[in-house]
Amino acid sequence: MPKCVYCGKLYDVPRGLTKVMNDGRILYLCSSKCRKNMAMKRRKVRWITKSKQGKADVKVEDEKRETDKADYEKK
């Protein structure tokens, strides 16, 4: 499974784009969205930072929300 050089997402082989540069580098891009944003040289986009958060971070945030909700209901 190749990894997108722009957003870092792993994707299946039949999808995406494989771009071979003149100097021999191979760039794997998962979607046209990544390809277009890379061509515009944009690196600080919100959806990239969201996708780079680990699943563990999301689970911790969910647990915090549940405990906050439970504390609020007790009051």
C-alpha positions in Angstrom: 0.0 0.0 0.0 1.6 3.3 -1.1 1.5 6.3 1.2 0.5 9.7 -0.1 3.4 12.2 -0.1 1.0 15.1 0.5 -1.4 14.0 3.3 0.3 10.8 4.5 -2.7 8.6 4.0 -2.3 4.9 3.0 -4.4 4.0 0.1 -5.1 0.9 -2.1 -3.2 0.4 -5.4 -5.9 0.9 -8.0 -6.6 4.4 -6.7 -4.5 7.5 -6.7 -1.7 8.7 -9.0 1.9 7.7 -9.3 4.0 10.6 -10.6 7.6 10.0 -11.7 9.7 13.2 -11.7 12.6 13.9 -14.1 15.2 13.2 -11.5 13.8 9.7 -10.8 11.8 10.4 -7.7 8.4 8.7 -7.4 5.6 10.6 -5.8 2.4 8.8 -4.7 -0.7 10.9 -4.4 -4.0 9.5 -3.1 -6.4 11.9 -4.8 -6.7 14.8 -7.2 -7.3 17.0 -4.2 -3.8 16.2 -3.0 -2.3 16.5 -6.5 -3.9 20.0 -7.0 -2.9 21.3 -3.5 0.6 20.0 -4.0 0.9 21.8 -7.3 -0.2 25.1 -5.6 2.4 24.4 -2.9 -0.1 24.5 0.0 1.0 22.7 3.1 -1.0 24.3 5.9 -4.5 23.1 5.2 -7.0 22.0 7.9 -7.9 18.6 6.5 -4.3 17.5 6.5 -3.8 18.2 10.2 -7.1 16.4 11.0 -6.0 13.3 9.1 -2.6 13.2 10.8 -4.1 13.0 14.2 -3.9 9.5 15.5 -6.9 7.4 16.3 -5.7 7.3 19.9 -6.0 11.1 20.1 -9.6 10.9 18.8 -10.4 8.2 21.4 -9.0 10.4 24.2 -11.1 13.4 23.1 -14.2 11.2 22.9 -13.6 10.0 26.5 -13.1 13.6 27.7 -16.4 14.6 26.1 -18.2 11.6 27.7 -16.8 12.5 31.2 -17.6 16.2 30.7 -21.2 15.2 29.7 -21.6 12.9 32.7 -20.3 15.7 35.0 -22.7 18.2 33.5 -25.6 15.8 34.0 -24.7 15.2 37.6 -25.1 18.9 38.3 
